[in-house]
Amino acid sequence: MRVFKFGGASVKDAEGIKNVYDVLQKVGYEDVLLIVSAMGKTTNALELVIKNYFDKSPELSSAVQEVKKYHNQIVMDLFEDEKNAVFAAVNSQFSDLEYFLANNKSPNYNFVYDQIVSFGELISTTILSHFMTFMGIQTQWLDVRNFIKTDANYRDAEVDWELTQKNISKNIKSKILNITQGFLGSDENNFTTTLGREGSDYTAAIFAYCLNAESVTIWKDVPGVMNADPRYFENASLLNQISYREAIELAFYGASVIHPKTLQPLQKKEIPLYVKSFINPLLKGTSVSKGVDLEPHLSCFIVKKNQLLISLSSIDFSFIMEENISEIFALFHRFKLKVNLIQNSAISFSVCVEDKFNNFNELNAILSKKFKVDFEENVTLYTIRHFNDTAAHTVEENKVVLLKQVSRETMQVVTKEI
């Protein structure tokens, strides 16, 4: 089987749904399993529903209606006949959502989040499945929660691989188009769970692993994986081939390639992953597979904006030793600052971090009792894999370099605009 994953941007409206049909006509749909995300910005809209629910806001009903209106418009654009079964199927999903909102007794935010946000994927796949049937393609709609079993760690659930393997290997029909949801699973009590960051890509990898699939294709609105973000670099080039190892390295440094947890199951069975364009589906795209690290062999640029550079030194000029570093990292963990670069000397210790939750002021008050703290806000961290002098010049030109670290394959530079 081949496993295809279509993200929210590819199914954001009726034209997107029709385009998925066109893609399948061009690349084939027999022995294919489609993993599909929520439509467009539906997850964000459902997060607003959750916020209103917990705030006991009078806006709750209108937030639900917005989600309903958005999906109903797509259904009406796709199906002229209001007697089509899709209308009842989508209404049934929304009835389930409203029933949960009216009857839930759990105060656990993460639990409630997973139960509500899951409707995005359930509704998108319901609409897509009915449209494929309407267009004459035999499909099987699958509720992914009957297949991927997890623990009860809501919003970041761990997969029970043994049970999941058993469910998938005995219940997926070949020879037809299978359609299911990304991002979701269920725990031992059959409550919905979600798989955390990049959950839909991970879903594709789970099914591919359990089915010994021929390949996984992630369909995007770009021609494949580029060596740099075109928003920041002119002349970004397409990478034809990336090895599993190199893709994991790039993801580690923050490239939006493929999340390592998606790659690991595929690497174990050497299942190739393709990143292709749903706009030009016959282009080759990028292959992530066993083989050469990069083809063509280019410098790869990763940019992280809005970083915070913190330098700590001993108040009494004593050495910063392991016990100090251990204590500092415990505080970073406690205040949820993500560390992206570390550099230390005998009497100082510097880190480039991401303060996503705006906790630095509180952390600084604690650190300042033991260390002299210097910091620079709104810096940019550039990571260059396979760097050369030209690549280094590109990121350093017209900037103040605050910190630089070089290893054999990778250069990291923290800069500030002049």
N, C-alpha and C positions, 0 to 999 in steps of 0.2 A: 504494500500500500504506500501511497504518497500522502503526507500530511501537509495541508495548507493552512496557514494562519492569516486571517484578515483582521486588521486592527480597526479601531473606531473611525478613523479618517476615511477608510475605504467603503464604509457602509453608513455614512452620515446622512444620506438622503436617498430618495427614490432612484436618482441617476446612479448613485454609488452601488445600490443593489443590482441595478441592471448591468452595471459594468462588471460586477462579480460574475454574473451569468455569461457575459461576453468573454471574460478571461477564461472561464471553464470551457467555453466552446473552442477557444484557441489552443488550450494546453491539455484538454481532456479531463474527464471527471469520473471515469470508471476506476474503481479501487482507490477512491480519494476520501479522506476524512478532512472536513473543514472545521477549523477551530475559529470561532468568531467572537469579537469583543462587543461591548455595548456601543450603540450608535453615537457617533460624534462626541459631544460633551455630556452624554447622559450620566456618566459616573459623577461628574461635578454637580449636575442638577439633583441627583439622588443624595449627594452629600449635604446639599442645602435642605432637602427633606429631613434628613437625620438631625441637622442642626435645629431646625424648627421644632422637630419632635421633642428633643431634649430641652429646648428653651420654652416648651409649652406655648409656642408662638401662634397667634391667630393666623399667621401666614402659612401654616402647615398645609391647609387644604389647597390654597392657590399654588403652592410649590408642587404638590402632587398633580394638580390640573395641568401645569406647564409641561410636565413630563408626558402626561397622557396626550395632550394636544399635539406635541411634537411628533410622537409616534403615530397618532391617528392620521396626521397629515401625510406621513410617508405611506401608510397603508392605503389611503384614498388616492394618492398619486399612482400607486402600483396596480390597484384593483378597482375597476369601475363597478363591478357587480357587488353591491353591498350584501348579497346573500352568500358571498364567498366565506368559507369556514374560518378564514384568517381573522375576520372581525370579532367573532365570538371567542376565538383563541386568545387574542390580545386583550379583550375585555376581561376574560377570565383571569389572566395574569394580574391585571390592575385590581381586580376584586380581591385577589389573594394579598396583594400589597396593602390595600386598605383594611382588610381583615386583620393583618398583623399589627398595623398601626393602632387599631382600635382595641386589640385584645392582649398585646404583649405585656408581660408583667416583669420582665427582666430589666434591672437598672444598668446592666453591664454594657457600656458603650460599644466595645469591640464586637460583642455578640450581636447587638442590634445593627451595627454597621454592616456586618456580613449578611444578615437576613434581608436588609433593605437594598443594599447596593447590588446584590445578585440579580435583581429584576432587570437590570440593564441588559445583561447577557441573555437571560431567558427570553426576553421580549424580542431582541434583535434576531436571535436564531429562529424564533417562531415565525417572524415575518419572512426571513430569508428562505426558510424551508418551504413555506407555502408558495412563495414566488417561484422557486425552482420547480415545484410540482406543477404549478400553473403553466410554466413554460415547457412542460413535457419531460422534465428530468426526474427519474425515480429517486426519491430521497428517503432517508431514515433519520428522523430527528431523535437525538439522544439527550437525555438529561445527564449531564456530566457528573452530577452528584451521586448517581448510582454506580459510577465507575471509579472515580478518584476518591479514595478514602483517606482521611487524615486524622491527626489528633485534634483536640479542641482548643488549640492556640489560635483563637480568632484573629483575623487580619494578617496572620503570617504562619499559616498552618504547615506542619511537617507531613509529608506524604507517607502513608503506610504502603510501602512498595509491594510487599507480598500480597496483600489483599487487593490492591489496585491491579497488579499483574493478572491475578486470577479473574477479576471482573472483566477486564478488557479483553483478555485472550479468548474468553468463551462467549462474548456477547456482541462482537462487532461483525456485521455481515460484510463480506466483500462483494465486488461486482456492482455495487450501487454507490450513490453519493451519500456519505454519512455527514451529518451536521451536528455539531455540539458547541458548548460554551467554553470560552477560555476563562482562566482566573479562579474558577470555582471548584470546590470539593464538598465533602460532608464528613462529619464526625461519626462516632459509633452510635449516637442517638439520632442520626440523620438530620441534624441541624446543619445549615449551610456554613461552610468555611471559605475563606479566600486565601490565595497562595502568596500574597505579598507582591513586592516590586516585580514588574515584568511578568506578572502571573500568567498572562495568555500565551506568551512565548514558551514559558515553562510547561504549560499544559500541552502544547504541541510536542515538546521533547518527551514528556511522560508517555503520551500515546505512541510516539514513534519508537521509544525504547521497548514498550510492552508488546508492540505489534511487529518488532523487527522490521520497521519500515524501510522502504527504499531510500527515502529522503524526506526532509522537512523544508518547506518554502515559506518564508515570511514575506508577504506582499506589502510593499510600502509605496509612498508617493514619490520616491527617489529611485534612481537607476540601480542602486546598490549601496555598498559601504564606500564612503569617500575617505581619502587620507587626511582630510581636514574639514572643519565646518565651513561651508561656503559663506556663512554670514560674517566670518572673521578673516577668511583667507581667499584671495583671488586665485584662480587657476587650481582649485581643488580637483583631484583626479580620482577616478574610479579604481578601486582595488579589485582585481579579478579573482584573486585567491588569497585567503588568510588561513593559516593553520589554526587548529583548536587552541594550541598553546599561545600563539600570538594574539588571538581574539580575547583570551582570558587576560593576558597582560594589558591589552588596550582597555578592556572593561575595568580592570583594577584601578587604572589611572583616571577613569572617569569618562572614557569615550562611550557614546551611546551606540555601541556596536550591538552586542548581544550579552545579556547578563550571564555571568559564569555558571549560575545554577541551571540555566537552560543548556549550556554547552556540555556540562559534565555527563549527563546520561547519554548524549549523542556521541561523545568521545569514547565512552566505554564500549560502544558497539560499532564505532566508526561509521555512523550514519551521517552523510553530508547534509549541511544546512545551506540553503540558498536564500539570499536576500535579493528580491526582484521588484520591478516596478509594475504596479497594477494598471499604470497608464500605458506602458509599452511592454506587455507580458512576454513577448517573444525575444526581448533582449536577454543576454546571458546573465546579467547581474553579477553578484559576488558569491563565490563558493567558500564556505567555511568548512574545511575538511582536513583529512590527513594529507600531508604533502609539504611543499615549500612554505616557509613562514609568510612571505609576502610576494605577490606577483601583480604588478611590477614592484621591485624593491625600492620603495620611496620612503622618505621621512614622513612620519605620521604625527600630526599636531593635535593636542587635546587642550582645550581652554576651560579654565574654571574661574569665573568672575566673582566679584564680591567676597573675596577671601579676607581673612584676618591673619596678619603675621604677628606672632607673639614671641618676644625674647625674654627669657628669664635668666637672671644671674644671682649668685649668692650675695646676700647683704654683707657678709663678712669675708668675701673673696675666697671662701673654701670651695673645694671641688663639688660639682654636682654629680652625685654618685647614683648607683642603681636604686637605692631606697628612695631618693628624691624623685627620680624619674618614674618609679612605680606609683608614688603618691600623686604626682602630676597627672599621670594617665588615668588614675582612678577618678580624679576630679573631672577630667575631660569626659569620661564615660558618664559620670553622674549628671553633668550639665549638658550632655548630648551635643558636644562639639566634635565634629568629624575631622580627624587628623589626616591631612593629605601629603604632608612632607615633614621630615624631622631632620634637624642638624644639631649636633652638640659638640662642644669643646670642653676643656677642663673646668672652666668657670661659667659657661653659659649654655643655654639650651634654647633652641629656636624651633617653632612649629608654625606651619601654615595650616589654618583650620577653617572650617565652614561653620558659622554660628547661625544655623537655620532657625533655631528657636529663640534667638536673641537673649541668650543666657550669660553672655560674656561679662557684663557689669557685675553680676552676682558672683561669678567665678573669680573675677579680678580682685574683689574685696577679700576673698579667702587667700588667693595666691600672694597678695601684697603683704600679708602678715609675715611671710617667710622668705619672699624673694623680691628683688628689684624687678619690676615688670615694665617693659617697653612694648608698645604695640603700634601697628600701622593698620588702619582700616581701609576697606575698598581696594585691596591689591588684587592683582591677577596672577594666577598660577598657570604657566605654560609647561606642558610635558611634551617632549619630543622623543618619540621612539625612532631608533635608527637615525640619529642626528648627524649632521655634518656642519661645516663652518657656515654654509649658506643658510641652512635651516636656523642655526643659532642666531645669525645676523637678522633674519626675518623677525624673530620675536623680541630681540633686544633693541632694534633700531628705534630711535626717538623715545626711549623709555629709560627710567631710572631702574637699574637692576639692584634689588634689595638683598637677594640671596640666590645663589646658584649651586646646584648639586649635579655632579656628573658621574655616571657609572659607565660600564662598557657599551651598553646599548641605549641608555636613556639619559636625557638631560632634563632637569627641572629648573625653571627660572621663575622667581617671584619678582614681579615688576610693578612699578607705579607710573602712571602717565606723567609726562613732564608738564 
